[in-house]
Amino acid sequence: MATLAELQTMRDQLMAARGSPEQRIRFRNGDVEEDVWFRTDAELAAALRDVERRISLASAGRISTVVFHTSKGV
């Protein structure tokens, strides 16, 4: 699984690619370098949404306590 910093780098590269005519993006994931070819802007947008979702999951803390506030409605 990619680290938060790697995910943020991927997001930055995807955002830059959306504004350029290039169809290929080269990612570095740890020791592995990947070439990804996109055909449409919709594919880039879907990849960007996925990376942003993974960033939000990686940066969000887990809820450790749930507190209920109840009343009788009086």
Secondary structure, 3 states (H helix, E strand, C coil): CCCHHHHHHHHHHHHHHHCCCCCEEEEEECCEEEEEECCCHHHHHHHHHHHHHHHHHHHCCCCCCCCCCCCCCC
